[in-house]
Amino acid sequence: MKIVAVDPEPRELMRLSECIRAITPPGTSVECFCDSLFARQYAFHNPVDRLYALAHMNRLDGIELIEKIRKEQPAMQTYILWEDEKFRDAAMKAGASGYIVKPVTSDKLLDAEDEQDGY
């Protein structure tokens, strides 16, 4: 399984990565990016099973990112993260698989996967 995590704040990105690793099987690759454009470029050249991205980022926000990547990888699961519910409707319209309110925990990641059918 290949997962991409995007958060411009390095500490938050490390926390997200640790939570992802706690809920995924051994051998899962978690590619971490502080810059959403680099994440976009990576996903253009590599298959990705799951993407976690912050809703609002400077150069390319998480919602735009999932819209662009999904054109090439429609089966990819995508999750938007933010501090509150502000971007939930936009994430749903963009086709996100789930929405996670920060702070990120392994339990919240699992809950978002379980709720995926509601999106």
N, CA, C and O atoms as a Tinker XYZ file with bonds, in Angstrom:
   476  protein
     1  N      0.849000   -1.170000    0.000000    73     2
     2  CA     0.000000    0.000000    0.000000    64     1     3
     3  C      0.898000    1.237000    0.000000    63     2     4     5
     4  O      1.900000    1.291000    0.713000    81     3
     5  N      0.527000    2.224000   -0.805000    73     3     6
     6  CA     1.275000    3.477000   -0.888000    64     5     7
     7  C      0.368000    4.631000   -0.470000    63     6     8     9
     8  O     -0.716000    4.821000   -1.022000    81     7
     9  N      0.834000    5.396000    0.515000    73     7    10
    10  CA     0.059000    6.501000    1.066000    64     9    11
    11  C      0.863000    7.789000    0.947000    63    10    12    13
    12  O      2.077000    7.796000    1.152000    81    11
    13  N      0.176000    8.875000    0.614000    73    11    14
    14  CA     0.789000   10.201000    0.571000    64    13    15
    15  C      0.143000   11.054000    1.653000    63    14    16    17
    16  O     -1.081000   11.106000    1.773000    81    15
    17  N      0.984000   11.724000    2.439000    73    15    18
    18  CA     0.524000   12.634000    3.488000    64    17    19
    19  C      1.078000   14.022000    3.195000    63    18    20    21
    20  O      2.259000   14.175000    2.885000    81    19
    21  N      0.207000   15.044000    3.296000    73    19    22
    22  CA     0.624000   16.410000    2.973000    64    21    23
    23  C      0.184000   17.369000    4.071000    63    22    24    25
    24  O     -1.000000   17.473000    4.392000    81    23
    25  N      1.164000   18.069000    4.641000    73    23    26
    26  CA     0.887000   19.117000    5.629000    64    25    27
    27  C      2.103000   20.043000    5.617000    63    26    28    29
    28  O      3.230000   19.578000    5.783000    81    27
    29  N      1.891000   21.345000    5.423000    73    27    30
    30  CA     3.029000   22.257000    5.359000    64    29    31
    31  C      3.772000   22.436000    6.687000    63    30    32    33
    32  O      4.891000   22.948000    6.703000    81    31
    33  N      3.168000   22.025000    7.784000    73    31    34
    34  CA     3.805000   22.135000    9.092000    64    33    35
    35  C      4.522000   20.811000    9.405000    63    34    36    37
    36  O      3.860000   19.791000    9.597000    81    35
    37  N      5.865000   20.811000    9.459000    73    35    38
    38  CA     6.621000   19.565000    9.644000    64    37    39
    39  C      6.220000   18.737000   10.862000    63    38    40    41
    40  O      6.140000   17.512000   10.777000    81    39
    41  N      5.966000   19.394000   11.994000    73    39    42
    42  CA     5.583000   18.627000   13.198000    64    41    43
    43  C      4.235000   17.935000   13.012000    63    42    44    45
    44  O      4.057000   16.785000   13.413000    81    43
    45  N      3.301000   18.640000   12.408000    73    43    46
    46  CA     1.986000   18.048000   12.149000    64    45    47
    47  C      2.093000   16.915000   11.127000    63    46    48    49
    48  O      1.395000   15.907000   11.234000    81    47
    49  N      2.959000   17.087000   10.150000    73    47    50
    50  CA     3.167000   16.044000    9.152000    64    49    51
    51  C      3.752000   14.787000    9.801000    63    50    52    53
    52  O      3.352000   13.671000    9.471000    81    51
    53  N      4.690000   14.971000   10.713000    73    51    54
    54  CA     5.280000   13.831000   11.420000    64    53    55
    55  C      4.224000   13.128000   12.268000    63    54    56    57
    56  O      4.177000   11.899000   12.313000    81    55
    57  N      3.392000   13.895000   12.928000    73    55    58
    58  CA     2.307000   13.315000   13.746000    64    57    59
    59  C      1.353000   12.512000   12.862000    63    58    60    61
    60  O      0.970000   11.395000   13.210000    81    59
    61  N      0.969000   13.085000   11.714000    73    59    62
    62  CA     0.086000   12.391000   10.780000    64    61    63
    63  C      0.728000   11.096000   10.306000    63    62    64    65
    64  O      0.077000   10.052000   10.275000    81    63
    65  N      1.991000   11.161000    9.940000    73    63    66
    66  CA     2.710000    9.975000    9.474000    64    65    67
    67  C      2.734000    8.877000   10.534000    63    66    68    69
    68  O      2.528000    7.704000   10.224000    81    67
    69  N      2.981000    9.252000   11.760000    73    67    70
    70  CA     3.015000    8.271000   12.854000    64    69    71
    71  C      1.643000    7.625000   13.050000    63    70    72    73
    72  O      1.552000    6.418000   13.277000    81    71
    73  N      0.583000    8.420000   12.964000    73    71    74
    74  CA    -0.771000    7.878000   13.111000    64    73    75
    75  C     -1.109000    6.929000   11.957000    63    74    76    77
    76  O     -1.733000    5.889000   12.165000    81    75
    77  N     -0.699000    7.289000   10.761000    73    75    78
    78  CA    -0.947000    6.422000    9.597000    64    77    79
    79  C     -0.212000    5.098000    9.768000    63    78    80    81
    80  O     -0.783000    4.030000    9.546000    81    79
    81  N      1.046000    5.172000   10.160000    73    79    82
    82  CA     1.851000    3.950000   10.332000    64    81    83
    83  C      1.271000    3.039000   11.417000    63    82    84    85
    84  O      1.420000    1.819000   11.352000    81    83
    85  N      0.612000    3.632000   12.411000    73    83    86
    86  CA     0.031000    2.845000   13.506000    64    85    87
    87  C     -1.183000    2.032000   13.054000    63    86    88    89
    88  O     -1.521000    1.030000   13.685000    81    87
    89  N     -1.844000    2.447000   11.969000    73    87    90
    90  CA    -3.071000    1.754000   11.545000    64    89    91
    91  C     -2.931000    0.982000   10.239000    63    90    92    93
    92  O     -3.889000    0.358000    9.782000    81    91
    93  N     -1.751000    1.020000    9.640000    73    91    94
    94  CA    -1.566000    0.332000    8.363000    64    93    95
    95  C     -0.664000   -0.880000    8.542000    63    94    96    97
    96  O      0.123000   -0.946000    9.485000    81    95
    97  N     -0.785000   -1.840000    7.627000    73    95    98
    98  CA     0.021000   -3.056000    7.757000    64    97    99
    99  C      1.512000   -2.804000    7.516000    63    98   100   101
   100  O      1.885000   -1.836000    6.852000    81    99
   101  N      2.356000   -3.675000    8.057000    73    99   102
   102  CA     3.795000   -3.560000    7.799000    64   101   103
   103  C      4.055000   -3.539000    6.286000    63   102   104   105
   104  O      3.369000   -4.208000    5.512000    81   103
   105  N      5.041000   -2.769000    5.896000    73   103   106
   106  CA     5.371000   -2.668000    4.485000    64   105   107
   107  C      4.661000   -1.533000    3.770000    63   106   108   109
   108  O      4.930000   -1.272000    2.597000    81   107
   109  N      3.759000   -0.859000    4.463000    73   107   110
   110  CA     3.075000    0.288000    3.873000    64   109   111
   111  C      4.074000    1.423000    3.696000    63   110   112   113
   112  O      4.845000    1.731000    4.605000    81   111
   113  N      4.055000    2.037000    2.531000    73   111   114
   114  CA     4.920000    3.176000    2.240000    64   113   115
   115  C      4.140000    4.461000    2.498000    63   114   116   117
   116  O      3.082000    4.678000    1.907000    81   115
   117  N      4.665000    5.315000    3.384000    73   115   118
   118  CA     4.039000    6.602000    3.675000    64   117   119
   119  C      4.998000    7.691000    3.192000    63   118   120   121
   120  O      6.038000    7.936000    3.804000    81   119
   121  N      4.633000    8.330000    2.096000    73   119   122
   122  CA     5.441000    9.398000    1.516000    64   121   123
   123  C      4.919000   10.723000    2.062000    63   122   124   125
   124  O      3.731000   11.018000    1.928000    81   123
   125  N      5.784000   11.520000    2.672000    73   123   126
   126  CA     5.377000   12.752000    3.342000    64   125   127
   127  C      5.886000   13.973000    2.582000    63   126   128   129
   128  O      7.030000   14.013000    2.130000    81   127
   129  N      5.011000   14.964000    2.454000    73   127   130
   130  CA     5.348000   16.191000    1.737000    64   129   131
   131  C      4.848000   17.403000    2.497000    63   130   132   133
   132  O      3.714000   17.423000    2.975000    81   131
   133  N      5.704000   18.419000    2.607000    73   131   134
   134  CA     5.291000   19.712000    3.159000    64   133   135
   135  C      4.758000   20.613000    2.050000    63   134   136   137
   136  O      4.050000   21.581000    2.327000    81   135
   137  N      5.084000   20.311000    0.824000    73   135   138
   138  CA     4.657000   21.107000   -0.322000    64   137   139
   139  C      3.688000   20.285000   -1.165000    63   138   140   141
   140  O      4.044000   19.216000   -1.661000    81   139
   141  N      2.483000   20.775000   -1.324000    73   139   142
   142  CA     1.455000   20.028000   -2.055000    64   141   143
   143  C      1.793000   19.850000   -3.532000    63   142   144   145
   144  O      1.349000   18.882000   -4.150000    81   143
   145  N      2.563000   20.757000   -4.103000    73   143   146
   146  CA     2.955000   20.594000   -5.512000    64   145   147
   147  C      3.899000   19.410000   -5.691000    63   146   148   149
   148  O      3.838000   18.717000   -6.707000    81   147
   149  N      4.772000   19.173000   -4.711000    73   147   150
   150  CA     5.641000   18.002000   -4.777000    64   149   151
   151  C      4.824000   16.719000   -4.609000    63   150   152   153
   152  O      5.112000   15.704000   -5.243000    81   151
   153  N      3.817000   16.773000   -3.763000    73   151   154
   154  CA     2.928000   15.615000   -3.601000    64   153   155
   155  C      2.194000   15.339000   -4.903000    63   154   156   157
   156  O      2.040000   14.184000   -5.301000    81   155
   157  N      1.747000   16.380000   -5.557000    73   155   158
   158  CA     1.055000   16.250000   -6.841000    64   157   159
   159  C      1.971000   15.610000   -7.881000    63   158   160   161
   160  O      1.560000   14.711000   -8.614000    81   159
   161  N      3.207000   16.080000   -7.935000    73   159   162
   162  CA     4.168000   15.528000   -8.884000    64   161   163
   163  C      4.451000   14.050000   -8.580000    63   162   164   165
   164  O      4.527000   13.232000   -9.497000    81   163
   165  N      4.604000   13.712000   -7.306000    73   163   166
   166  CA     4.844000   12.319000   -6.921000    64   165   167
   167  C      3.681000   11.432000   -7.367000    63   166   168   169
   168  O      3.895000   10.366000   -7.944000    81   167
   169  N      2.453000   11.875000   -7.099000    73   167   170
   170  CA     1.274000   11.084000   -7.451000    64   169   171
   171  C      1.075000   10.984000   -8.958000    63   170   172   173
   172  O      0.441000   10.042000   -9.433000    81   171
   173  N      1.593000   11.920000   -9.700000    73   171   174
   174  CA     1.509000   11.855000  -11.157000    64   173   175
   175  C      2.372000   10.719000  -11.701000    63   174   176   177
   176  O      2.033000   10.098000  -12.709000    81   175
   177  N      3.483000   10.457000  -11.030000    73   175   178
   178  CA     4.439000    9.454000  -11.506000    64   177   179
   179  C      4.367000    8.113000  -10.779000    63   178   180   181
   180  O      5.039000    7.161000  -11.177000    81   179
   181  N      3.564000    8.024000   -9.721000    73   179   182
   182  CA     3.507000    6.806000   -8.919000    64   181   183
   183  C      2.071000    6.486000   -8.527000    63   182   184   185
   184  O      1.285000    7.397000   -8.264000    81   183
   185  N      1.721000    5.214000   -8.486000    73   183   186
   186  CA     0.376000    4.863000   -8.012000    64   185   187
   187  C      0.261000    5.137000   -6.514000    63   186   188   189
   188  O      1.183000    4.859000   -5.746000    81   187
   189  N     -0.874000    5.681000   -6.117000    73   187   190
   190  CA    -1.123000    6.012000   -4.713000    64   189   191
   191  C     -2.467000    5.406000   -4.324000    63   190   192   193
   192  O     -3.460000    5.562000   -5.034000    81   191
   193  N     -2.485000    4.713000   -3.188000    73   191   194
   194  CA    -3.725000    4.102000   -2.705000    64   193   195
   195  C     -4.552000    5.056000   -1.859000    63   194   196   197
   196  O     -5.782000    5.011000   -1.870000    81   195
   197  N     -3.851000    5.930000   -1.116000    73   195   198
   198  CA    -4.556000    6.801000   -0.181000    64   197   199
   199  C     -3.798000    8.120000   -0.046000    63   198   200   201
   200  O     -2.567000    8.155000   -0.063000    81   199
   201  N     -4.562000    9.199000    0.090000    73   199   202
   202  CA    -3.981000   10.535000    0.249000    64   201   203
   203  C     -4.630000   11.227000    1.443000    63   202   204   205
   204  O     -5.854000   11.238000    1.577000    81   203
   205  N     -3.803000   11.801000    2.305000    73   203   206
   206  CA    -4.261000   12.639000    3.414000    64   205   207
   207  C     -3.677000   14.023000    3.173000    63   206   208   209
   208  O     -2.459000   14.161000    3.052000    81   207
   209  N     -4.522000   15.053000    3.101000    73   207   210
   210  CA    -4.033000   16.402000    2.825000    64   209   211
   211  C     -4.791000   17.439000    3.627000    63   210   212   213
   212  O     -5.988000   17.300000    3.878000    81   211
   213  N     -4.086000   18.469000    4.022000    73   211   214
   214  CA    -4.679000   19.594000    4.717000    64   213   215
   215  C     -5.599000   20.345000    3.767000    63   214   216   217
   216  O     -5.273000   20.517000    2.592000    81   215
   217  N     -6.730000   20.786000    4.260000    73   215   218
   218  CA    -7.711000   21.457000    3.398000    64   217   219
   219  C     -7.157000   22.733000    2.789000    63   218   220   221
   220  O     -7.326000   22.971000    1.593000    81   219
   221  N     -6.500000   23.553000    3.592000    73   219   222
   222  CA    -6.033000   24.845000    3.098000    64   221   223
   223  C     -4.508000   24.917000    3.180000    63   222   224   225
   224  O     -3.922000   24.843000    4.260000    81   223
   225  N     -3.883000   25.062000    2.009000    73   223   226
   226  CA    -2.435000   25.230000    1.923000    64   225   227
   227  C     -2.162000   26.334000    0.907000    63   226   228   229
   228  O     -3.033000   26.674000    0.106000    81   227
   229  N     -0.968000   26.886000    0.939000    73   227   230
   230  CA    -0.661000   28.048000    0.116000    64   229   231
   231  C     -0.690000   27.812000   -1.391000    63   230   232   233
   232  O     -1.466000   28.462000   -2.092000    81   231
   233  N      0.112000   26.924000   -1.897000    73   231   234
   234  CA     0.269000   26.816000   -3.347000    64   233   235
   235  C     -0.835000   26.006000   -4.017000    63   234   236   237
   236  O     -1.318000   26.377000   -5.086000    81   235
   237  N     -1.223000   24.932000   -3.409000    73   235   238
   238  CA    -2.267000   24.054000   -3.945000    64   237   239
   239  C     -2.948000   23.428000   -2.742000    63   238   240   241
   240  O     -2.343000   22.616000   -2.042000    81   239
   241  N     -4.214000   23.800000   -2.488000    73   239   242
   242  CA    -4.850000   23.276000   -1.280000    64   241   243
   243  C     -5.261000   21.819000   -1.460000    63   242   244   245
   244  O     -5.262000   21.290000   -2.572000    81   243
   245  N     -5.609000   21.184000   -0.347000    73   243   246
   246  CA    -5.919000   19.759000   -0.356000    64   245   247
   247  C     -7.080000   19.389000   -1.246000    63   246   248   249
   248  O     -7.075000   18.321000   -1.858000    81   247
   249  N     -8.075000   20.248000   -1.331000    73   247   250
   250  CA    -9.241000   19.952000   -2.157000    64   249   251
   251  C     -8.868000   19.996000   -3.633000    63   250   252   253
   252  O     -9.282000   19.130000   -4.404000    81   251
   253  N     -8.092000   20.994000   -4.029000    73   251   254
   254  CA    -7.606000   21.051000   -5.418000    64   253   255
   255  C     -6.696000   19.864000   -5.715000    63   254   256   257
   256  O     -6.727000   19.299000   -6.808000    81   255
   257  N     -5.900000   19.504000   -4.741000    73   255   258
   258  CA    -4.972000   18.387000   -4.913000    64   257   259
   259  C     -5.717000   17.084000   -5.192000    63   258   260   261
   260  O     -5.349000   16.345000   -6.105000    81   259
   261  N     -6.757000   16.797000   -4.416000    73   259   262
   262  CA    -7.476000   15.542000   -4.673000    64   261   263
   263  C     -8.203000   15.584000   -6.011000    63   262   264   265
   264  O     -8.307000   14.564000   -6.693000    81   263
   265  N     -8.701000   16.744000   -6.389000    73   263   266
   266  CA    -9.372000   16.845000   -7.692000    64   265   267
   267  C     -8.399000   16.547000   -8.835000    63   266   268   269
   268  O     -8.756000   15.861000   -9.792000    81   267
   269  N     -7.185000   17.058000   -8.736000    73   267   270
   270  CA    -6.188000   16.851000   -9.789000    64   269   271
   271  C     -5.685000   15.404000   -9.828000    63   270   272   273
   272  O     -5.571000   14.809000  -10.900000    81   271
   273  N     -5.390000   14.852000   -8.666000    73   271   274
   274  CA    -4.846000   13.490000   -8.623000    64   273   275
   275  C     -5.910000   12.461000   -9.001000    63   274   276   277
   276  O     -5.602000   11.461000   -9.650000    81   275
   277  N     -7.137000   12.694000   -8.606000    73   275   278
   278  CA    -8.205000   11.731000   -8.907000    64   277   279
   279  C     -8.457000   11.574000  -10.397000    63   278   280   281
   280  O     -8.985000   10.546000  -10.822000    81   279
   281  N     -8.093000   12.566000  -11.203000    73   279   282
   282  CA    -8.251000   12.440000  -12.653000    64   281   283
   283  C     -7.405000   11.292000  -13.180000    63   282   284   285
   284  O     -7.805000   10.600000  -14.116000    81   283
   285  N     -6.235000   11.089000  -12.583000    73   283   286
   286  CA    -5.356000   10.006000  -13.007000    64   285   287
   287  C     -5.541000    8.731000  -12.182000    63   286   288   289
   288  O     -5.263000    7.632000  -12.662000    81   287
   289  N     -6.005000    8.878000  -10.952000    73   287   290
   290  CA    -6.133000    7.738000  -10.056000    64   289   291
   291  C     -7.504000    7.767000   -9.370000    63   290   292   293
   292  O     -7.600000    8.065000   -8.179000    81   291
   293  N     -8.547000    7.460000  -10.113000    73   291   294
   294  CA    -9.910000    7.596000   -9.575000    64   293   295
   295  C    -10.225000    6.665000   -8.400000    63   294   296   297
   296  O    -11.137000    6.955000   -7.627000    81   295
   297  N     -9.513000    5.581000   -8.250000    73   295   298
   298  CA    -9.798000    4.641000   -7.162000    64   297   299
   299  C     -9.108000    5.028000   -5.855000    63   298   300   301
   300  O     -9.363000    4.414000   -4.818000    81   299
   301  N     -8.249000    6.026000   -5.892000    73   299   302
   302  CA    -7.512000    6.440000   -4.711000    64   301   303
   303  C     -8.470000    6.974000   -3.640000    63   302   304   305
   304  O     -9.387000    7.738000   -3.942000    81   303
   305  N     -8.247000    6.565000   -2.394000    73   303   306
   306  CA    -9.014000    7.096000   -1.271000    64   305   307
   307  C     -8.374000    8.414000   -0.849000    63   306   308   309
   308  O     -7.150000    8.511000   -0.760000    81   307
   309  N     -9.198000    9.425000   -0.590000    73   307   310
   310  CA    -8.668000   10.739000   -0.238000    64   309   311
   311  C     -9.331000   11.262000    1.032000    63   310   312   313
   312  O    -10.542000   11.141000    1.217000    81   311
   313  N     -8.520000   11.837000    1.890000    73   311   314
   314  CA    -9.001000   12.352000    3.166000    64   313   315
   315  C     -8.503000   13.784000    3.362000    63   314   316   317
   316  O     -7.318000   14.070000    3.185000    81   315
   317  N     -9.407000   14.662000    3.722000    73   315   318
   318  CA    -9.089000   16.057000    3.967000    64   317   319
   319  C     -9.031000   16.292000    5.477000    63   318   320   321
   320  O     -9.872000   15.789000    6.223000    81   319
   321  N     -8.041000   17.051000    5.917000    73   319   322
   322  CA    -7.864000   17.367000    7.330000    64   321   323
   323  C     -7.953000   18.875000    7.532000    63   322   324   325
   324  O     -7.465000   19.651000    6.710000    81   323
   325  N     -8.582000   19.283000    8.636000    73   323   326
   326  CA    -8.618000   20.699000    8.991000    64   325   327
   327  C     -8.961000   20.846000   10.461000    63   326   328   329
   328  O     -9.352000   19.882000   11.120000    81   327
   329  N     -8.811000   22.060000   10.968000    73   327   330
   330  CA    -8.991000   22.363000   12.388000    64   329   331
   331  C    -10.440000   22.318000   12.848000    63   330   332   333
   332  O    -10.710000   22.158000   14.038000    81   331
   333  N    -11.374000   22.458000   11.912000    73   331   334
   334  CA   -12.797000   22.448000   12.254000    64   333   335
   335  C    -13.576000   21.928000   11.032000    63   334   336   337
   336  O    -12.988000   21.367000   10.108000    81   335
   337  N    -14.875000   22.117000   11.039000    73   335   338
   338  CA   -15.736000   21.592000    9.972000    64   337   339
   339  C    -15.829000   22.511000    8.747000    63   338   340   341
   340  O    -16.592000   22.228000    7.823000    81   339
   341  N    -15.076000   23.584000    8.730000    73   339   342
   342  CA   -15.184000   24.634000    7.716000    64   341   343
   343  C    -15.163000   24.129000    6.272000    63   342   344   345
   344  O    -15.889000   24.655000    5.428000    81   343
   345  N    -14.354000   23.130000    5.979000    73   343   346
   346  CA   -14.189000   22.671000    4.600000    64   345   347
   347  C    -14.893000   21.342000    4.298000    63   346   348   349
   348  O    -14.701000   20.772000    3.224000    81   347
   349  N    -15.702000   20.849000    5.234000    73   347   350
   350  CA   -16.342000   19.534000    5.048000    64   349   351
   351  C    -17.196000   19.488000    3.781000    63   350   352   353
   352  O    -17.088000   18.535000    3.010000    81   351
   353  N    -18.036000   20.487000    3.551000    73   351   354
   354  CA   -18.898000   20.482000    2.361000    64   353   355
   355  C    -18.080000   20.528000    1.077000    63   354   356   357
   356  O    -18.387000   19.820000    0.118000    81   355
   357  N    -17.041000   21.358000    1.054000    73   355   358
   358  CA   -16.185000   21.437000   -0.137000    64   357   359
   359  C    -15.469000   20.113000   -0.378000    63   358   360   361
   360  O    -15.297000   19.699000   -1.525000    81   359
   361  N    -15.055000   19.452000    0.692000    73   359   362
   362  CA   -14.394000   18.158000    0.558000    64   361   363
   363  C    -15.353000   17.117000   -0.019000    63   362   364   365
   364  O    -14.970000   16.319000   -0.875000    81   363
   365  N    -16.597000   17.129000    0.453000    73   363   366
   366  CA   -17.593000   16.186000   -0.061000    64   365   367
   367  C    -17.847000   16.429000   -1.542000    63   366   368   369
   368  O    -17.917000   15.484000   -2.328000    81   367
   369  N    -17.986000   17.703000   -1.924000    73   367   370
   370  CA   -18.224000   18.032000   -3.325000    64   369   371
   371  C    -17.058000   17.618000   -4.212000    63   370   372   373
   372  O    -17.253000   17.264000   -5.375000    81   371
   373  N    -15.849000   17.662000   -3.668000    73   371   374
   374  CA   -14.655000   17.278000   -4.431000    64   373   375
   375  C    -14.491000   15.762000   -4.512000    63   374   376   377
   376  O    -13.639000   15.261000   -5.245000    81   375
   377  N    -15.311000   15.038000   -3.757000    73   375   378
   378  CA   -15.249000   13.578000   -3.801000    64   377   379
   379  C    -14.318000   12.954000   -2.783000    63   378   380   381
   380  O    -13.869000   11.822000   -2.966000    81   379
   381  N    -14.020000   13.674000   -1.709000    73   379   382
   382  CA   -13.160000   13.117000   -0.664000    64   381   383
   383  C    -13.812000   11.878000   -0.054000    63   382   384   385
   384  O    -15.034000   11.789000    0.059000    81   383
   385  N    -12.975000   10.936000    0.332000    73   383   386
   386  CA   -13.463000    9.716000    0.974000    64   385   387
   387  C    -13.807000    9.954000    2.432000    63   386   388   389
   388  O    -14.595000    9.213000    3.019000    81   387
   389  N    -13.208000   11.004000    3.026000    73   387   390
   390  CA   -13.457000   11.302000    4.424000    64   389   391
   391  C    -12.911000   12.653000    4.814000    63   390   392   393
   392  O    -12.155000   13.275000    4.069000    81   391
   393  N    -13.306000   13.101000    5.998000    73   391   394
   394  CA   -12.902000   14.398000    6.515000    64   393   395
   395  C    -12.499000   14.198000    7.969000    63   394   396   397
   396  O    -13.228000   13.573000    8.739000    81   395
   397  N    -11.344000   14.724000    8.343000    73   395   398
   398  CA   -10.816000   14.518000    9.689000    64   397   399
   399  C    -10.535000   15.871000   10.336000    63   398   400   401
   400  O     -9.829000   16.707000    9.772000    81   399
   401  N    -11.100000   16.076000   11.532000    73   399   402
   402  CA   -10.848000   17.299000   12.285000    64   401   403
   403  C     -9.599000   17.081000   13.137000    63   402   404   405
   404  O     -9.499000   16.102000   13.878000    81   403
   405  N     -8.653000   18.009000   13.019000    73   403   406
   406  CA    -7.412000   17.932000   13.772000    64   405   407
   407  C     -7.671000   18.219000   15.248000    63   406   408   409
   408  O     -8.611000   18.951000   15.555000    81   407
   409  N     -6.898000   17.688000   16.157000    73   407   410
   410  CA    -5.648000   16.983000   15.946000    64   409   411
   411  C     -5.884000   15.553000   15.471000    63   410   412   413
   412  O     -6.846000   14.894000   15.866000    81   411
   413  N     -5.000000   15.109000   14.632000    73   411   414
   414  CA    -5.102000   13.769000   14.060000    64   413   415
   415  C     -4.695000   12.728000   15.095000    63   414   416   417
   416  O     -3.708000   12.893000   15.811000    81   415
   417  N     -5.475000   11.656000   15.158000    73   415   418
   418  CA    -5.139000   10.492000   15.979000    64   417   419
   419  C     -5.390000    9.249000   15.129000    63   418   420   421
   420  O     -6.091000    9.311000   14.119000    81   419
   421  N     -4.830000    8.151000   15.534000    73   419   422
   422  CA    -5.063000    6.893000   14.816000    64   421   423
   423  C     -6.546000    6.537000   14.828000    63   422   424   425
   424  O     -7.077000    6.050000   13.830000    81   423
   425  N     -7.213000    6.778000   15.951000    73   423   426
   426  CA    -8.650000    6.488000   16.040000    64   425   427
   427  C     -9.451000    7.330000   15.053000    63   426   428   429
   428  O    -10.384000    6.825000   14.429000    81   427
   429  N     -9.104000    8.595000   14.905000    73   427   430
   430  CA    -9.810000    9.453000   13.950000    64   429   431
   431  C     -9.587000    8.981000   12.515000    63   430   432   433
   432  O    -10.495000    9.051000   11.687000    81   431
   433  N     -8.386000    8.504000   12.224000    73   431   434
   434  CA    -8.125000    7.981000   10.881000    64   433   435
   435  C     -8.974000    6.748000   10.618000    63   434   436   437
   436  O     -9.545000    6.601000    9.537000    81   435
   437  N     -9.058000    5.870000   11.594000    73   435   438
   438  CA    -9.887000    4.665000   11.443000    64   437   439
   439  C    -11.361000    5.027000   11.312000    63   438   440   441
   440  O    -12.075000    4.441000   10.498000    81   439
   441  N    -11.822000    5.994000   12.113000    73   439   442
   442  CA   -13.220000    6.432000   12.019000    64   441   443
   443  C    -13.526000    6.998000   10.643000    63   442   444   445
   444  O    -14.600000    6.748000   10.096000    81   443
   445  N    -12.593000    7.760000   10.076000    73   443   446
   446  CA   -12.798000    8.343000    8.739000    64   445   447
   447  C    -12.911000    7.246000    7.690000    63   446   448   449
   448  O    -13.714000    7.355000    6.763000    81   447
   449  N    -12.124000    6.203000    7.825000    73   447   450
   450  CA   -12.217000    5.071000    6.891000    64   449   451
   451  C    -13.576000    4.395000    7.021000    63   450   452   453
   452  O    -14.190000    4.027000    6.020000    81   451
   453  N    -14.048000    4.232000    8.262000    73   451   454
   454  CA   -15.355000    3.599000    8.483000    64   453   455
   455  C    -16.499000    4.436000    7.932000    63   454   456   457
   456  O    -17.497000    3.891000    7.460000    81   455
   457  N    -16.362000    5.755000    7.987000    73   455   458
   458  CA   -17.410000    6.658000    7.515000    64   457   459
   459  C    -17.375000    6.865000    6.000000    63   458   460   461
   460  O    -18.254000    7.517000    5.437000    81   459
   461  N    -16.374000    6.316000    5.356000    73   459   462
   462  CA   -16.173000    6.526000    3.920000    64   461   463
   463  C    -17.429000    6.247000    3.120000    63   462   464   465
   464  O    -17.683000    6.933000    2.130000    81   463
   465  N    -18.207000    5.283000    3.505000    73   463   466
   466  CA   -19.414000    4.948000    2.760000    64   465   467
   467  C    -20.433000    6.086000    2.776000    63   466   468   469
   468  O    -21.289000    6.165000    1.895000    81   467
   469  N    -20.344000    6.970000    3.777000    73   467   470
   470  CA   -21.265000    8.094000    3.860000    64   469   471
   471  C    -20.960000    9.211000    2.888000    63   470   472   473
   472  O    -21.798000   10.086000    2.671000    81   471
   473  N    -19.792000    9.200000    2.306000    73   471   474
   474  CA   -19.401000   10.241000    1.370000    64   473   475
   475  C    -19.814000    9.781000    0.025000    63   474   476
   476  O    -19.599000   10.484000   -0.961000    81   475
